[in-house]
Amino acid sequence: MPTYHYVAASEHFLCQEEPLEEVLRERSEHYQTQGKTVDFWLVRQPAFLEEEPVKACSTAVPRPAAAVVSTDGKFIDFMKLRLEWVARGDFEAPTTAIPDPLASLQQDPPSPLE
Protein backbone atom coordinates (compact mmCIF):
# COMPACT_ATOMS: atom_id res chain seq x y z
CA MET A 1 0.00 0.00 0.00
CA PRO A 2 1.53 3.34 -1.03
CA THR A 3 2.28 6.10 1.45
CA TYR A 4 1.06 9.55 0.49
CA HIS A 5 2.78 12.59 1.95
CA TYR A 6 1.17 16.00 2.09
CA VAL A 7 1.41 19.61 3.11
CA ALA A 8 -1.89 21.31 3.87
CA ALA A 9 -3.02 24.82 4.69
CA SER A 10 -6.00 27.05 4.10
CA GLU A 11 -6.93 27.08 0.43
CA HIS A 12 -6.56 30.86 0.32
CA PHE A 13 -3.06 30.79 1.82
CA LEU A 14 -1.78 27.88 -0.24
CA CYS A 15 -3.30 28.84 -3.58
CA GLN A 16 -3.25 32.64 -3.48
CA GLU A 17 -0.69 33.94 -0.99
CA GLU A 18 2.11 31.49 -1.79
CA PRO A 19 3.86 31.08 -5.17
CA LEU A 20 2.59 27.50 -5.34
CA GLU A 21 1.82 27.54 -9.06
CA GLU A 22 5.41 28.51 -9.83
CA VAL A 23 6.86 25.78 -7.60
CA LEU A 24 4.61 23.08 -9.06
CA ARG A 25 5.24 24.24 -12.62
CA GLU A 26 9.02 24.11 -12.10
CA ARG A 27 8.70 20.62 -10.61
CA SER A 28 6.53 19.49 -13.56
CA GLU A 29 9.07 20.83 -16.05
CA HIS A 30 11.89 19.07 -14.18
CA TYR A 31 9.98 15.79 -14.28
CA GLN A 32 9.30 16.23 -17.99
CA THR A 33 13.00 16.74 -18.78
CA GLN A 34 13.87 13.69 -16.64
CA GLY A 35 11.15 11.55 -18.23
CA LYS A 36 9.50 11.01 -14.82
CA THR A 37 5.81 10.55 -14.24
CA VAL A 38 4.22 13.30 -12.15
CA ASP A 39 3.73 11.98 -8.61
CA PHE A 40 2.24 15.07 -6.96
CA TRP A 41 -1.15 16.73 -7.04
CA LEU A 42 -2.88 19.85 -5.78
CA VAL A 43 -6.11 18.82 -4.05
CA ARG A 44 -8.56 21.52 -3.05
CA GLN A 45 -10.68 20.60 -0.05
CA PRO A 46 -9.04 17.18 0.34
CA ALA A 47 -11.36 14.53 1.75
CA PHE A 48 -8.52 12.70 3.53
CA LEU A 49 -8.21 15.57 6.03
CA GLU A 50 -11.64 14.58 7.37
CA GLU A 51 -10.78 10.90 7.90
CA GLU A 52 -8.96 9.09 10.70
CA PRO A 53 -6.06 8.92 11.36
CA VAL A 54 -5.33 12.16 9.46
CA LYS A 55 -8.24 14.08 11.00
CA ALA A 56 -6.65 14.12 14.46
CA CYS A 57 -3.50 15.73 13.05
CA SER A 58 -5.24 18.18 10.71
CA THR A 59 -7.53 20.01 13.10
CA ALA A 60 -5.23 23.07 13.02
CA VAL A 61 -5.57 23.40 9.23
CA PRO A 62 -8.15 26.13 8.47
CA ARG A 63 -11.03 25.15 6.23
CA PRO A 64 -11.56 25.26 3.33
CA ALA A 65 -8.18 23.62 2.97
CA ALA A 66 -5.93 22.64 0.11
CA ALA A 67 -3.06 20.17 0.01
CA VAL A 68 -0.14 19.20 -2.15
CA VAL A 69 -0.05 15.40 -2.08
CA SER A 70 2.82 13.25 -3.32
CA THR A 71 4.24 9.77 -3.09
CA ASP A 72 7.68 11.42 -2.79
CA GLY A 73 8.33 12.28 0.86
CA LYS A 74 11.46 14.29 0.05
CA PHE A 75 9.46 16.58 -2.25
CA ILE A 76 6.93 17.18 0.53
CA ASP A 77 9.78 17.88 2.98
CA PHE A 78 11.01 20.50 0.49
CA MET A 79 7.49 21.95 0.23
CA LYS A 80 7.26 22.19 4.03
CA LEU A 81 10.53 24.12 4.15
CA ARG A 82 9.56 26.28 1.16
CA LEU A 83 6.05 27.14 2.31
CA GLU A 84 6.80 27.12 6.06
CA TRP A 85 3.30 27.79 7.46
CA VAL A 86 1.74 24.49 6.42
CA ALA A 87 0.93 21.23 8.17
CA ARG A 88 2.90 18.18 7.03
CA GLY A 89 1.78 14.59 7.33
CA ASP A 90 1.39 11.25 5.63
CA PHE A 91 -1.07 8.40 5.34
CA GLU A 92 -1.45 5.09 3.57
CA ALA A 93 -4.13 4.55 0.95
CA PRO A 94 -6.28 3.05 -0.26
CA THR A 95 -7.90 2.00 3.00
CA THR A 96 -11.46 1.71 4.23
CA ALA A 97 -11.23 5.21 5.70
CA ILE A 98 -9.38 6.72 2.73
CA PRO A 99 -10.34 4.80 -0.42
CA ASP A 100 -9.11 7.57 -2.76
CA PRO A 101 -6.09 9.61 -1.58
CA LEU A 102 -6.88 12.40 -4.08
CA ALA A 103 -10.61 12.72 -3.40
CA SER A 104 -11.93 16.22 -2.91
CA LEU A 105 -14.96 17.49 -1.05
CA GLN A 106 -15.62 19.75 -4.06
CA GLN A 107 -16.55 18.70 -7.57
CA ASP A 108 -13.35 19.69 -9.45
CA PRO A 109 -10.77 16.89 -9.90
CA PRO A 110 -7.24 17.32 -8.47
CA SER A 111 -4.58 18.58 -10.81
CA PRO A 112 -0.82 18.99 -10.79
CA LEU A 113 -1.17 22.70 -11.63
CA GLU A 114 -3.93 25.19 -10.97
Secondary structure, DSSP 8 states (H G I E B T S, - for coil): --EEEEEEEEHHIIIIIS-HHHHHHHHHHHHHHHT----EEEEESBGGGGSTTHHHH-TTS-SSEEEEEES-HHHHHHHHHHH-SSEEEEEE-S-SS-S-TT-BSSSS--BS--
